[in-house]
Amino acid sequence: MTETSKPEPAPRPPPAPRPPHILASTDLLRGAREVGIRHGEELYRLRLTAAGKLILTK
Protein backbone atom coordinates (compact mmCIF):
# COMPACT_ATOMS: atom_id res chain seq x y z
CA MET A 1 0.00 0.00 0.00
CA THR A 2 1.18 3.50 -0.69
CA GLU A 3 1.38 6.04 2.07
CA THR A 4 -1.00 8.97 1.68
CA SER A 5 0.03 12.42 2.78
CA LYS A 6 -2.13 14.12 5.35
CA PRO A 7 -3.32 17.65 4.60
CA GLU A 8 -1.73 20.32 6.73
CA PRO A 9 -4.01 21.64 9.46
CA ALA A 10 -5.45 25.09 8.90
CA PRO A 11 -3.54 27.82 10.77
CA ARG A 12 -5.14 28.90 14.02
CA PRO A 13 -6.67 32.36 14.06
CA PRO A 14 -4.94 34.87 16.35
CA PRO A 15 -6.42 35.15 19.84
CA ALA A 16 -9.21 37.67 20.24
CA PRO A 17 -7.98 40.99 21.68
CA ARG A 18 -8.85 41.64 25.28
CA PRO A 19 -11.42 44.37 25.84
CA PRO A 20 -9.98 47.54 27.38
CA HIS A 21 -10.31 48.15 31.09
CA ILE A 22 -13.34 50.44 31.42
CA LEU A 23 -13.69 53.11 34.09
CA ALA A 24 -16.77 55.26 34.57
CA SER A 25 -16.09 58.99 34.30
CA THR A 26 -17.99 59.44 37.58
CA ASP A 27 -15.42 57.18 39.27
CA LEU A 28 -12.58 59.30 37.90
CA LEU A 29 -14.13 62.68 38.67
CA ARG A 30 -15.73 61.72 42.03
CA GLY A 31 -18.14 64.67 41.89
CA ALA A 32 -15.51 67.19 40.72
CA ARG A 33 -15.56 68.95 37.35
CA GLU A 34 -11.82 68.45 36.81
CA VAL A 35 -9.08 66.00 37.82
CA GLY A 36 -5.35 65.77 37.19
CA ILE A 37 -3.86 62.64 35.65
CA ARG A 38 -0.13 62.00 35.93
CA HIS A 39 1.31 60.06 33.00
CA GLY A 40 5.03 59.51 33.50
CA GLU A 41 6.49 62.97 34.08
CA GLU A 42 3.55 64.76 32.42
CA LEU A 43 0.41 66.09 34.07
CA TYR A 44 -2.88 66.11 32.16
CA ARG A 45 -6.24 67.65 33.06
CA LEU A 46 -9.51 65.81 32.49
CA ARG A 47 -12.35 68.32 32.54
CA LEU A 48 -16.13 67.87 32.37
CA THR A 49 -17.74 70.62 30.30
CA ALA A 50 -21.13 72.23 30.91
CA ALA A 51 -22.39 70.25 27.89
CA GLY A 52 -21.38 66.97 29.57
CA LYS A 53 -18.37 66.32 27.32
CA LEU A 54 -14.91 65.31 28.52
CA ILE A 55 -11.79 67.24 27.50
CA LEU A 56 -8.28 65.96 28.15
CA THR A 57 -5.53 68.59 27.95
CA LYS A 58 -1.82 68.61 28.66
Summary of the structure (lengths in Angstrom):
residues: 58
radius of gyration: 25.0
end to end distance: 74.4
largest distance: 81.4
contacts: 68
relative contact order: 0.15
helix: 9%
strand: 29%
